[in-house]
């Protein structure tokens, strides 16, 4: 016998899904009682901490724009698959690792308030996604983010990393399996004129302009809060560069795909509000992609897609990817996960891809400007 509560859930969900698209939003106002993990289009799970995007509407090119199993969760007008296991923090990692296992989701319901923007100098090292050996000859450009994920205005002056140990003693990294015996060399950069409290995009590319060594990489959701500015008016951020060979390696490992040079690759990580990687998150976009969403395995020393994770979501590296997405159009992307048996919106963001380039997005909770 189906319970009275379950009947109510079914009636509510059917009414919502036959209503106009904007009414089938991801806010708590659309309640599917006791659906639990998994669910179906008839009874999708409740989505917590999604009130800030309850007024979203589906894009005209959204695929799908209605519930379609197994993408049963309307996460800010992006349909995602339901998570199947509790999210966990990545600990013991080299990057974005947690000192303890307690997941920090405090910014989801109540984001911090943005402060007044000021100009600072951004400093750091250029990390290697996987291959490369030496992050020299990488061009760094910083842009404001425009409307609908578009590339905004260039700020400051482009910086190119140097292969000069006397001028720039490199940070050595030995743990990656792609590094030579004496370690990979991570080069530093200094970039004045960067605004704080502003959505930014950091582009790294091949300084030669040929993309033979480094692919173009657009790093979204970079936000320098005033709280991290040092006494010398500088802030730290370590962007990544991606070797041209890595893109094809990932495409092959994801299922033998070929990169379409007229389209873009989307990749990223799911972090909590403490900027620590999360395992167990499910991710998707509102636009079509050639491959299914793929998730990377647990090997930080040699990160590659792991097909066995398709129903499990992110590993403790938090890494996900999608191939061949149309360039130059807004792409809404959302991440969800299970927290105490309830489905939580871990983040949502709008990006764009660029022909033959990689767009990277790290979810870091809810930003101050996401109201």
QUISULZI-V284926 format. One record per run of one state. SS is the DSSP state (a for helix, b for strand, c for the rest). FROM is the first residue (numbers start at 1). LEN is the number of residues. Records with the same first field share a line. If there is no record, write none. Layout:
BEGIN
SS->FROM-LEN / FROM-LEN
END
This chain:
BEGIN
c->1-3 / 18-3 / 24-23 / 49-2 / 54-14 / 69-2 / 72-1 / 75-4 / 81-5 / 87-1 / 90-1 / 92-6 / 99-7 / 110-9 / 126-1 / 129-5 / 135-3 / 146-1 / 150-1 / 161-10 / 174-10 / 187-1 / 196-4 / 207-7 / 216-1 / 223-3 / 229-5 / 237-3 / 254-9 / 272-5 / 280-2 / 286-8 / 297-3 / 303-2 / 306-1 / 310-9 / 327-4 / 340-2 / 352-6 / 365-7
a->4-14 / 21-3 / 51-3 / 106-4 / 147-3 / 226-3 / 244-10 / 300-3 / 307-3
b->47-2 / 68-1 / 71-1 / 73-2 / 79-2 / 86-1 / 88-2 / 91-1 / 98-1 / 119-7 / 127-2 / 134-1 / 138-8 / 151-10 / 171-3 / 184-3 / 188-8 / 200-7 / 214-2 / 217-6 / 234-3 / 240-4 / 263-9 / 277-3 / 282-4 / 294-3 / 305-1 / 319-8 / 331-9 / 342-10 / 358-7
END
